[in-house]
């Protein structure tokens, strides 16, 4: 992903600056536009605030194993901003980018910088679930407004923080859906394998919660180090067990390595590989190639969805970045659109957080993923979940949708 995004002719100017000091280097993406629209009927202070540039903190993983994920998210936001003149509700937007390095301590430090130092009006991002969970108490105490456009850990849906929203997904909806599909279509036994971090354990539990009550059994659980290069020992074990299927959770470069080595070990033909969609999506498929063919996975998005919003999104992303969008790019694009729609409803005012919260809860859009709204109980998404299969479509390795579960939302209370 490019560090500096170049604007096309006639598009908003994009510039960047590097700063050094006590904080690690950071890059500010300033999207400028024409004069903000003049708003009437406001007190002078609100009018001034509504016309001032809007600072949007983009805290995400821009390095290490999740680098492609965080950068795709930022690309999606910048694409939407470019399509809309670089502004939300008439306020030009300055995106301040900070890298959490997939480290909760670093993430919290950067978050405090964005909120207290940079005085950001809103914060988005955080792909790493361990960082997002570590930030919950800070959001509760600081009352900073946050739209999570990344982390999928289920617990985030039940934090009950008024200004804490999520537009990405809850992994529970993916894993329980696949638990049922796997039992009906793959087998009654499975080997589970994942990166050794919190989302891996919750993925196992959520898959099992749907799979086990129907009589399904996980015969082996394997957790490999995050950033692992060699899966040979684990794959030898799987090959000896020879299950009907394997349920795996990997993302980023880990997903690339695992899928390729899974095929190289000759397991693919005997044990069907399944998992949440991050194991085989647009960010990994170019490197995985034909080794990924046949993987069945669940996600709320596929770049092959044939709806007007997605056709526009894919065409715009391809034109700007010369690659197909991943789900992480869709996260950023949708986050930007949701914020713009809510801010338009309050004339760009971010000072009255209760009104902004009510406006965000009221937003209904046709997103690239399909119909989207917020669940008032969890402040997370209500959207479709798709069963996808990796296939060759018009000469390209991608995911085709083989089944749709519409308007999926989480339970109102945390499942036990």
C-alpha beads as a LAMMPS data file, in Angstrom:
LAMMPS data file: protein, C-alpha beads

416 atoms
415 bonds

1 atom types
1 bond types

-500.0 500.0 xlo xhi
-500.0 500.0 ylo yhi
-500.0 500.0 zlo zhi

Masses

1 110.0

Atoms # bond

1 1 1 0.000 0.000 0.000
2 1 1 1.344 3.490 -0.788
3 1 1 2.427 5.653 2.152
4 1 1 1.384 8.783 0.369
5 1 1 -1.824 8.760 -1.607
6 1 1 -1.722 10.887 -4.734
7 1 1 -4.904 12.684 -5.734
8 1 1 -6.045 12.525 -9.326
9 1 1 -6.657 15.634 -11.394
10 1 1 -9.509 17.686 -10.008
11 1 1 -9.634 15.665 -6.785
12 1 1 -8.966 17.094 -3.297
13 1 1 -5.271 17.715 -2.650
14 1 1 -3.603 15.176 -0.390
15 1 1 -0.427 15.981 1.473
16 1 1 1.539 14.417 4.282
17 1 1 4.018 15.486 6.905
18 1 1 6.386 13.509 9.137
19 1 1 6.942 14.407 12.763
20 1 1 9.519 13.021 15.121
21 1 1 9.994 13.387 18.848
22 1 1 8.837 11.452 21.870
23 1 1 6.212 9.707 19.756
24 1 1 7.053 7.362 16.882
25 1 1 6.899 8.877 13.411
26 1 1 3.415 9.591 12.197
27 1 1 1.912 10.715 8.945
28 1 1 -0.962 13.156 8.670
29 1 1 -3.223 12.875 5.682
30 1 1 -4.885 16.237 5.106
31 1 1 -7.736 16.169 2.678
32 1 1 -8.562 19.731 1.719
33 1 1 -11.566 21.054 -0.093
34 1 1 -13.306 24.339 -0.842
35 1 1 -14.890 26.605 1.716
36 1 1 -17.261 24.892 4.154
37 1 1 -20.944 25.486 3.648
38 1 1 -22.397 28.323 5.716
39 1 1 -24.886 26.994 8.227
40 1 1 -27.731 29.045 9.604
41 1 1 -29.717 28.995 12.834
42 1 1 -26.796 28.177 15.189
43 1 1 -25.247 29.963 18.121
44 1 1 -21.923 31.610 17.143
45 1 1 -19.773 28.981 18.890
46 1 1 -21.578 26.071 17.250
47 1 1 -21.494 27.797 13.860
48 1 1 -17.722 28.318 14.138
49 1 1 -17.191 24.712 15.205
50 1 1 -19.409 23.419 12.404
51 1 1 -17.331 25.296 9.817
52 1 1 -13.919 24.410 11.265
53 1 1 -11.890 21.516 9.827
54 1 1 -12.845 18.180 11.343
55 1 1 -10.049 16.120 12.860
56 1 1 -10.512 12.389 12.398
57 1 1 -8.130 10.057 14.239
58 1 1 -7.292 6.871 12.315
59 1 1 -5.727 4.515 14.850
60 1 1 -4.885 1.202 13.241
61 1 1 -2.220 -1.434 12.555
62 1 1 -0.096 0.039 9.760
63 1 1 2.930 -2.183 10.366
64 1 1 3.815 -5.792 11.136
65 1 1 1.505 -8.666 10.206
66 1 1 -1.620 -6.468 9.879
67 1 1 -0.007 -3.687 7.819
68 1 1 -2.050 -4.386 4.677
69 1 1 -5.244 -4.387 6.721
70 1 1 -4.778 -0.976 8.309
71 1 1 -3.616 0.630 5.086
72 1 1 -6.581 -0.786 3.151
73 1 1 -8.921 0.660 5.779
74 1 1 -7.343 4.089 5.340
75 1 1 -7.530 3.743 1.561
76 1 1 -11.258 3.088 1.785
77 1 1 -11.820 6.195 3.908
78 1 1 -9.774 8.347 1.572
79 1 1 -11.675 7.059 -1.465
80 1 1 -15.001 8.061 0.078
81 1 1 -13.630 11.456 1.069
82 1 1 -12.340 12.073 -2.447
83 1 1 -15.753 11.169 -3.866
84 1 1 -17.328 13.725 -1.530
85 1 1 -15.004 16.680 -1.967
86 1 1 -12.857 15.868 1.063
87 1 1 -15.464 16.908 3.616
88 1 1 -18.086 15.641 6.028
89 1 1 -21.197 17.839 6.212
90 1 1 -19.309 20.809 4.778
91 1 1 -16.321 20.489 7.121
92 1 1 -13.042 19.622 5.440
93 1 1 -11.501 16.547 7.020
94 1 1 -7.985 16.111 8.374
95 1 1 -7.142 12.445 8.979
96 1 1 -4.445 11.942 11.601
97 1 1 -2.929 8.480 11.257
98 1 1 -1.341 6.601 14.159
99 1 1 0.066 3.063 14.229
100 1 1 -0.843 0.896 17.232
101 1 1 1.718 -1.774 16.190
102 1 1 -0.801 -4.478 17.308
103 1 1 0.313 -3.615 20.855
104 1 1 -2.315 -2.598 23.462
105 1 1 0.124 -0.403 25.402
106 1 1 1.257 1.407 22.257
107 1 1 -2.327 1.672 21.054
108 1 1 -3.499 3.305 24.260
109 1 1 -0.624 5.782 24.144
110 1 1 -1.476 6.717 20.553
111 1 1 -5.179 6.931 21.367
112 1 1 -4.531 9.400 24.182
113 1 1 -2.388 11.446 21.799
114 1 1 -5.182 11.596 19.225
115 1 1 -7.853 12.570 21.743
116 1 1 -5.934 14.750 24.210
117 1 1 -3.042 16.018 22.117
118 1 1 -4.456 16.342 18.609
119 1 1 -7.993 17.126 19.869
120 1 1 -9.630 14.824 17.339
121 1 1 -13.393 15.205 16.985
122 1 1 -13.824 11.513 16.202
123 1 1 -11.706 8.354 16.227
124 1 1 -11.960 5.396 13.840
125 1 1 -10.043 2.213 13.121
126 1 1 -8.378 -0.319 15.465
127 1 1 -8.164 -3.611 13.620
128 1 1 -6.432 -5.618 16.356
129 1 1 -8.995 -6.906 18.845
130 1 1 -6.502 -6.928 21.717
131 1 1 -5.883 -3.206 21.171
132 1 1 -9.596 -2.420 20.862
133 1 1 -10.446 -4.248 24.087
134 1 1 -7.643 -2.458 25.936
135 1 1 -9.054 0.891 24.768
136 1 1 -12.615 0.374 26.039
137 1 1 -12.087 1.881 29.492
138 1 1 -10.375 4.919 28.017
139 1 1 -13.354 5.539 25.750
140 1 1 -15.684 5.083 28.704
141 1 1 -13.835 7.603 30.859
142 1 1 -12.862 10.143 28.201
143 1 1 -16.258 10.114 26.446
144 1 1 -14.397 10.318 23.126
145 1 1 -16.579 9.424 20.132
146 1 1 -15.359 6.224 18.461
147 1 1 -16.512 4.289 15.395
148 1 1 -14.705 0.946 15.322
149 1 1 -13.981 0.053 11.714
150 1 1 -11.946 -3.058 12.342
151 1 1 -11.839 -5.360 15.379
152 1 1 -14.350 -8.200 15.307
153 1 1 -14.110 -9.612 18.840
154 1 1 -17.635 -10.308 20.130
155 1 1 -17.144 -8.691 23.540
156 1 1 -16.989 -5.225 21.948
157 1 1 -20.716 -5.477 21.236
158 1 1 -21.503 -5.507 24.942
159 1 1 -19.268 -2.808 26.416
160 1 1 -22.236 -0.417 26.874
161 1 1 -20.241 2.754 26.201
162 1 1 -22.610 5.437 24.794
163 1 1 -20.259 6.888 22.183
164 1 1 -18.723 3.553 21.137
165 1 1 -20.016 2.191 17.800
166 1 1 -18.822 -0.556 15.486
167 1 1 -19.416 -0.729 11.718
168 1 1 -17.150 -3.669 10.863
169 1 1 -18.646 -6.869 12.263
170 1 1 -18.850 -9.208 15.215
171 1 1 -16.933 -12.401 14.574
172 1 1 -19.621 -14.351 16.406
173 1 1 -22.028 -13.899 13.501
174 1 1 -19.459 -15.420 11.145
175 1 1 -18.401 -18.352 13.286
176 1 1 -21.841 -19.486 14.423
177 1 1 -23.099 -19.285 10.840
178 1 1 -20.211 -21.458 9.703
179 1 1 -20.720 -23.889 12.579
180 1 1 -24.148 -24.724 11.187
181 1 1 -23.048 -24.753 7.536
182 1 1 -20.021 -26.947 8.265
183 1 1 -22.135 -29.533 10.091
184 1 1 -24.610 -29.738 7.207
185 1 1 -22.132 -29.637 4.328
186 1 1 -18.639 -30.758 5.418
187 1 1 -18.685 -33.192 8.321
188 1 1 -19.439 -33.968 11.935
189 1 1 -15.792 -33.635 13.056
190 1 1 -13.255 -30.850 12.581
191 1 1 -9.721 -29.819 13.457
192 1 1 -9.457 -26.214 14.625
193 1 1 -6.321 -24.128 13.982
194 1 1 -5.636 -20.430 14.559
195 1 1 -3.072 -17.809 15.413
196 1 1 -2.381 -17.816 19.144
197 1 1 -4.157 -14.634 20.252
198 1 1 -7.475 -13.689 21.837
199 1 1 -9.556 -13.641 18.624
200 1 1 -8.397 -17.174 17.871
201 1 1 -9.823 -18.509 21.128
202 1 1 -13.111 -16.651 20.730
203 1 1 -13.345 -17.925 17.135
204 1 1 -12.985 -21.491 18.407
205 1 1 -15.638 -20.980 21.090
206 1 1 -18.134 -19.367 18.716
207 1 1 -17.737 -22.064 16.072
208 1 1 -18.082 -24.731 18.746
209 1 1 -21.195 -23.079 20.222
210 1 1 -23.048 -23.709 16.965
211 1 1 -21.276 -26.928 15.945
212 1 1 -21.257 -28.921 19.191
213 1 1 -24.981 -28.720 20.129
214 1 1 -25.807 -30.428 16.844
215 1 1 -23.396 -33.269 17.624
216 1 1 -20.264 -31.874 15.997
217 1 1 -16.890 -32.545 17.614
218 1 1 -13.560 -30.690 17.425
219 1 1 -10.995 -33.479 17.526
220 1 1 -7.870 -31.308 17.751
221 1 1 -7.158 -27.661 18.642
222 1 1 -3.956 -26.011 17.401
223 1 1 -2.703 -22.484 18.143
224 1 1 0.319 -21.266 16.185
225 1 1 2.331 -18.139 17.100
226 1 1 1.167 -14.893 15.517
227 1 1 3.509 -14.105 12.627
228 1 1 4.500 -17.764 12.211
229 1 1 6.544 -18.658 9.119
230 1 1 6.552 -22.461 9.207
231 1 1 3.361 -24.472 9.805
232 1 1 4.908 -27.826 8.880
233 1 1 4.653 -29.425 12.337
234 1 1 0.977 -28.477 12.653
235 1 1 0.168 -29.559 9.108
236 1 1 1.823 -32.933 9.615
237 1 1 -0.464 -33.463 12.582
238 1 1 -3.542 -32.504 10.548
239 1 1 -2.494 -34.784 7.694
240 1 1 -2.207 -37.729 10.101
241 1 1 -5.671 -37.042 11.567
242 1 1 -7.185 -36.638 8.059
243 1 1 -10.403 -34.889 9.161
244 1 1 -13.243 -34.168 6.749
245 1 1 -12.560 -30.500 7.291
246 1 1 -10.446 -27.918 9.088
247 1 1 -11.740 -24.679 10.555
248 1 1 -8.957 -22.103 10.526
249 1 1 -8.622 -18.460 11.535
250 1 1 -5.693 -16.488 10.153
251 1 1 -5.372 -12.999 8.709
252 1 1 -2.824 -11.007 6.725
253 1 1 0.526 -12.647 5.994
254 1 1 -0.265 -15.538 8.356
255 1 1 -3.256 -16.420 6.163
256 1 1 -1.079 -16.375 3.043
257 1 1 1.548 -18.683 4.516
258 1 1 -0.927 -21.107 6.056
259 1 1 -3.082 -21.521 2.941
260 1 1 -0.095 -22.059 0.658
261 1 1 1.533 -24.566 2.998
262 1 1 -1.817 -26.325 3.522
263 1 1 -1.964 -26.960 -0.226
264 1 1 1.741 -27.872 -0.468
265 1 1 1.289 -30.574 2.186
266 1 1 -1.416 -32.210 0.072
267 1 1 -4.123 -31.769 2.707
268 1 1 -6.425 -29.601 0.591
269 1 1 -7.827 -32.491 -1.456
270 1 1 -8.666 -34.581 1.618
271 1 1 -9.691 -32.053 4.285
272 1 1 -11.794 -29.078 3.213
273 1 1 -10.497 -25.807 4.589
274 1 1 -13.132 -23.484 6.068
275 1 1 -13.068 -20.394 8.234
276 1 1 -14.102 -16.786 8.694
277 1 1 -13.525 -14.769 5.540
278 1 1 -10.252 -13.190 6.639
279 1 1 -8.432 -16.401 5.738
280 1 1 -9.065 -15.831 2.012
281 1 1 -9.990 -12.312 0.974
282 1 1 -8.817 -9.689 -1.511
283 1 1 -5.789 -8.773 0.603
284 1 1 -4.502 -12.373 0.663
285 1 1 -5.844 -14.052 -2.486
286 1 1 -3.352 -12.504 -4.955
287 1 1 -0.509 -14.149 -2.997
288 1 1 -2.424 -17.372 -2.239
289 1 1 -3.460 -17.878 -5.870
290 1 1 -4.909 -21.241 -6.877
291 1 1 -3.871 -22.753 -3.546
292 1 1 -6.929 -20.997 -2.085
293 1 1 -9.463 -22.474 -4.542
294 1 1 -12.304 -24.282 -2.798
295 1 1 -11.925 -22.617 0.623
296 1 1 -15.371 -21.968 2.095
297 1 1 -15.639 -18.951 4.352
298 1 1 -18.123 -16.535 5.895
299 1 1 -18.100 -12.765 5.702
300 1 1 -20.442 -9.818 5.345
301 1 1 -18.785 -8.690 2.102
302 1 1 -17.500 -9.985 -1.236
303 1 1 -16.103 -7.844 -4.032
304 1 1 -18.300 -9.807 -6.470
305 1 1 -21.580 -8.625 -4.904
306 1 1 -23.775 -7.243 -7.662
307 1 1 -25.426 -4.188 -6.148
308 1 1 -25.082 -0.523 -7.231
309 1 1 -23.123 0.584 -4.165
310 1 1 -20.571 -2.207 -4.550
311 1 1 -20.206 -1.777 -8.302
312 1 1 -19.371 1.903 -7.696
313 1 1 -17.034 1.100 -4.791
314 1 1 -15.081 -1.596 -6.642
315 1 1 -14.723 0.542 -9.768
316 1 1 -13.549 3.551 -7.769
317 1 1 -11.103 1.532 -5.689
318 1 1 -9.658 -0.198 -8.735
319 1 1 -9.191 3.126 -10.511
320 1 1 -7.480 4.767 -7.547
321 1 1 -5.381 1.952 -6.079
322 1 1 -5.007 -0.475 -9.014
323 1 1 -6.235 -3.435 -6.970
324 1 1 -9.526 -4.914 -5.822
325 1 1 -10.808 -3.801 -2.407
326 1 1 -10.588 -6.095 0.580
327 1 1 -13.101 -6.225 3.383
328 1 1 -10.788 -3.883 5.335
329 1 1 -11.088 -1.274 2.593
330 1 1 -14.868 -1.668 2.748
331 1 1 -14.711 -1.093 6.515
332 1 1 -13.040 2.278 5.991
333 1 1 -15.314 3.304 3.133
334 1 1 -18.462 2.464 5.099
335 1 1 -17.142 4.173 8.242
336 1 1 -16.575 7.400 6.303
337 1 1 -20.024 7.284 4.743
338 1 1 -21.767 6.594 8.060
339 1 1 -19.991 9.497 9.745
340 1 1 -20.845 11.815 6.870
341 1 1 -24.528 10.843 6.943
342 1 1 -24.766 11.306 10.716
343 1 1 -22.903 14.613 10.640
344 1 1 -25.158 15.951 7.903
345 1 1 -28.118 15.256 10.202
346 1 1 -26.569 17.469 12.924
347 1 1 -25.170 20.136 10.557
348 1 1 -21.585 19.028 11.190
349 1 1 -21.725 19.601 14.954
350 1 1 -19.570 17.121 16.906
351 1 1 -19.855 18.962 20.220
352 1 1 -23.315 17.624 21.083
353 1 1 -22.379 13.954 21.299
354 1 1 -25.850 12.806 22.320
355 1 1 -27.354 14.278 19.152
356 1 1 -24.558 12.777 17.069
357 1 1 -25.157 9.396 18.718
358 1 1 -28.877 9.580 17.938
359 1 1 -28.109 10.567 14.348
360 1 1 -25.733 7.627 13.874
361 1 1 -28.303 5.193 15.290
362 1 1 -30.835 6.521 12.781
363 1 1 -28.608 6.088 9.690
364 1 1 -29.777 3.560 7.098
365 1 1 -27.629 3.019 4.003
366 1 1 -27.158 0.654 1.097
367 1 1 -23.464 -0.094 1.574
368 1 1 -21.192 -2.118 -0.723
369 1 1 -21.916 -5.075 1.583
370 1 1 -25.701 -4.550 1.249
371 1 1 -28.278 -2.991 3.614
372 1 1 -26.697 -1.541 6.770
373 1 1 -28.074 -0.115 10.003
374 1 1 -27.002 -0.030 13.647
375 1 1 -28.528 -2.275 16.286
376 1 1 -29.637 0.033 19.137
377 1 1 -28.786 -2.637 21.742
378 1 1 -25.192 -3.318 20.734
379 1 1 -24.462 -0.254 18.544
380 1 1 -23.017 -2.757 16.113
381 1 1 -24.092 -3.636 12.575
382 1 1 -27.222 -5.260 11.226
383 1 1 -26.202 -6.623 7.831
384 1 1 -26.105 -9.713 5.619
385 1 1 -23.716 -12.599 6.216
386 1 1 -22.557 -14.508 3.152
387 1 1 -21.256 -18.057 2.747
388 1 1 -18.527 -17.679 0.118
389 1 1 -16.346 -20.074 -1.847
390 1 1 -13.010 -19.186 -3.401
391 1 1 -13.335 -19.677 -7.145
392 1 1 -11.943 -18.451 -10.445
393 1 1 -14.320 -15.774 -11.744
394 1 1 -13.542 -14.225 -15.137
395 1 1 -9.937 -15.346 -14.806
396 1 1 -9.504 -13.914 -11.292
397 1 1 -9.227 -15.808 -8.001
398 1 1 -11.908 -14.345 -5.739
399 1 1 -14.912 -15.265 -3.591
400 1 1 -18.319 -16.051 -5.009
401 1 1 -21.386 -15.996 -2.766
402 1 1 -23.099 -19.377 -2.487
403 1 1 -25.605 -18.533 0.280
404 1 1 -26.959 -15.370 1.978
405 1 1 -28.280 -14.978 5.515
406 1 1 -30.034 -11.568 5.551
407 1 1 -30.156 -8.903 8.268
408 1 1 -28.030 -10.685 10.862
409 1 1 -27.709 -9.060 14.267
410 1 1 -26.259 -10.195 17.554
411 1 1 -28.267 -11.178 20.637
412 1 1 -29.162 -8.222 22.873
413 1 1 -27.054 -9.679 25.695
414 1 1 -23.655 -11.352 25.731
415 1 1 -23.985 -15.085 24.929
416 1 1 -22.699 -17.409 27.635

Bonds

1 1 1 2
2 1 2 3
3 1 3 4
4 1 4 5
5 1 5 6
6 1 6 7
7 1 7 8
8 1 8 9
9 1 9 10
10 1 10 11
11 1 11 12
12 1 12 13
13 1 13 14
14 1 14 15
15 1 15 16
16 1 16 17
17 1 17 18
18 1 18 19
19 1 19 20
20 1 20 21
21 1 21 22
22 1 22 23
23 1 23 24
24 1 24 25
25 1 25 26
26 1 26 27
27 1 27 28
28 1 28 29
29 1 29 30
30 1 30 31
31 1 31 32
32 1 32 33
33 1 33 34
34 1 34 35
35 1 35 36
36 1 36 37
37 1 37 38
38 1 38 39
39 1 39 40
40 1 40 41
41 1 41 42
42 1 42 43
43 1 43 44
44 1 44 45
45 1 45 46
46 1 46 47
47 1 47 48
48 1 48 49
49 1 49 50
50 1 50 51
51 1 51 52
52 1 52 53
53 1 53 54
54 1 54 55
55 1 55 56
56 1 56 57
57 1 57 58
58 1 58 59
59 1 59 60
60 1 60 61
61 1 61 62
62 1 62 63
63 1 63 64
64 1 64 65
65 1 65 66
66 1 66 67
67 1 67 68
68 1 68 69
69 1 69 70
70 1 70 71
71 1 71 72
72 1 72 73
73 1 73 74
74 1 74 75
75 1 75 76
76 1 76 77
77 1 77 78
78 1 78 79
79 1 79 80
80 1 80 81
81 1 81 82
82 1 82 83
83 1 83 84
84 1 84 85
85 1 85 86
86 1 86 87
87 1 87 88
88 1 88 89
89 1 89 90
90 1 90 91
91 1 91 92
92 1 92 93
93 1 93 94
94 1 94 95
95 1 95 96
96 1 96 97
97 1 97 98
98 1 98 99
99 1 99 100
100 1 100 101
101 1 101 102
102 1 102 103
103 1 103 104
104 1 104 105
105 1 105 106
106 1 106 107
107 1 107 108
108 1 108 109
109 1 109 110
110 1 110 111
111 1 111 112
112 1 112 113
113 1 113 114
114 1 114 115
115 1 115 116
116 1 116 117
117 1 117 118
118 1 118 119
119 1 119 120
120 1 120 121
121 1 121 122
122 1 122 123
123 1 123 124
124 1 124 125
125 1 125 126
126 1 126 127
127 1 127 128
128 1 128 129
129 1 129 130
130 1 130 131
131 1 131 132
132 1 132 133
133 1 133 134
134 1 134 135
135 1 135 136
136 1 136 137
137 1 137 138
138 1 138 139
139 1 139 140
140 1 140 141
141 1 141 142
142 1 142 143
143 1 143 144
144 1 144 145
145 1 145 146
146 1 146 147
147 1 147 148
148 1 148 149
149 1 149 150
150 1 150 151
151 1 151 152
152 1 152 153
153 1 153 154
154 1 154 155
155 1 155 156
156 1 156 157
157 1 157 158
158 1 158 159
159 1 159 160
160 1 160 161
161 1 161 162
162 1 162 163
163 1 163 164
164 1 164 165
165 1 165 166
166 1 166 167
167 1 167 168
168 1 168 169
169 1 169 170
170 1 170 171
171 1 171 172
172 1 172 173
173 1 173 174
174 1 174 175
175 1 175 176
176 1 176 177
177 1 177 178
178 1 178 179
179 1 179 180
180 1 180 181
181 1 181 182
182 1 182 183
183 1 183 184
184 1 184 185
185 1 185 186
186 1 186 187
187 1 187 188
188 1 188 189
189 1 189 190
190 1 190 191
191 1 191 192
192 1 192 193
193 1 193 194
194 1 194 195
195 1 195 196
196 1 196 197
197 1 197 198
198 1 198 199
199 1 199 200
200 1 200 201
201 1 201 202
202 1 202 203
203 1 203 204
204 1 204 205
205 1 205 206
206 1 206 207
207 1 207 208
208 1 208 209
209 1 209 210
210 1 210 211
211 1 211 212
212 1 212 213
213 1 213 214
214 1 214 215
215 1 215 216
216 1 216 217
217 1 217 218
218 1 218 219
219 1 219 220
220 1 220 221
221 1 221 222
222 1 222 223
223 1 223 224
224 1 224 225
225 1 225 226
226 1 226 227
227 1 227 228
228 1 228 229
229 1 229 230
230 1 230 231
231 1 231 232
232 1 232 233
233 1 233 234
234 1 234 235
235 1 235 236
236 1 236 237
237 1 237 238
238 1 238 239
239 1 239 240
240 1 240 241
241 1 241 242
242 1 242 243
243 1 243 244
244 1 244 245
245 1 245 246
246 1 246 247
247 1 247 248
248 1 248 249
249 1 249 250
250 1 250 251
251 1 251 252
252 1 252 253
253 1 253 254
254 1 254 255
255 1 255 256
256 1 256 257
257 1 257 258
258 1 258 259
259 1 259 260
260 1 260 261
261 1 261 262
262 1 262 263
263 1 263 264
264 1 264 265
265 1 265 266
266 1 266 267
267 1 267 268
268 1 268 269
269 1 269 270
270 1 270 271
271 1 271 272
272 1 272 273
273 1 273 274
274 1 274 275
275 1 275 276
276 1 276 277
277 1 277 278
278 1 278 279
279 1 279 280
280 1 280 281
281 1 281 282
282 1 282 283
283 1 283 284
284 1 284 285
285 1 285 286
286 1 286 287
287 1 287 288
288 1 288 289
289 1 289 290
290 1 290 291
291 1 291 292
292 1 292 293
293 1 293 294
294 1 294 295
295 1 295 296
296 1 296 297
297 1 297 298
298 1 298 299
299 1 299 300
300 1 300 301
301 1 301 302
302 1 302 303
303 1 303 304
304 1 304 305
305 1 305 306
306 1 306 307
307 1 307 308
308 1 308 309
309 1 309 310
310 1 310 311
311 1 311 312
312 1 312 313
313 1 313 314
314 1 314 315
315 1 315 316
316 1 316 317
317 1 317 318
318 1 318 319
319 1 319 320
320 1 320 321
321 1 321 322
322 1 322 323
323 1 323 324
324 1 324 325
325 1 325 326
326 1 326 327
327 1 327 328
328 1 328 329
329 1 329 330
330 1 330 331
331 1 331 332
332 1 332 333
333 1 333 334
334 1 334 335
335 1 335 336
336 1 336 337
337 1 337 338
338 1 338 339
339 1 339 340
340 1 340 341
341 1 341 342
342 1 342 343
343 1 343 344
344 1 344 345
345 1 345 346
346 1 346 347
347 1 347 348
348 1 348 349
349 1 349 350
350 1 350 351
351 1 351 352
352 1 352 353
353 1 353 354
354 1 354 355
355 1 355 356
356 1 356 357
357 1 357 358
358 1 358 359
359 1 359 360
360 1 360 361
361 1 361 362
362 1 362 363
363 1 363 364
364 1 364 365
365 1 365 366
366 1 366 367
367 1 367 368
368 1 368 369
369 1 369 370
370 1 370 371
371 1 371 372
372 1 372 373
373 1 373 374
374 1 374 375
375 1 375 376
376 1 376 377
377 1 377 378
378 1 378 379
379 1 379 380
380 1 380 381
381 1 381 382
382 1 382 383
383 1 383 384
384 1 384 385
385 1 385 386
386 1 386 387
387 1 387 388
388 1 388 389
389 1 389 390
390 1 390 391
391 1 391 392
392 1 392 393
393 1 393 394
394 1 394 395
395 1 395 396
396 1 396 397
397 1 397 398
398 1 398 399
399 1 399 400
400 1 400 401
401 1 401 402
402 1 402 403
403 1 403 404
404 1 404 405
405 1 405 406
406 1 406 407
407 1 407 408
408 1 408 409
409 1 409 410
410 1 410 411
411 1 411 412
412 1 412 413
413 1 413 414
414 1 414 415
415 1 415 416
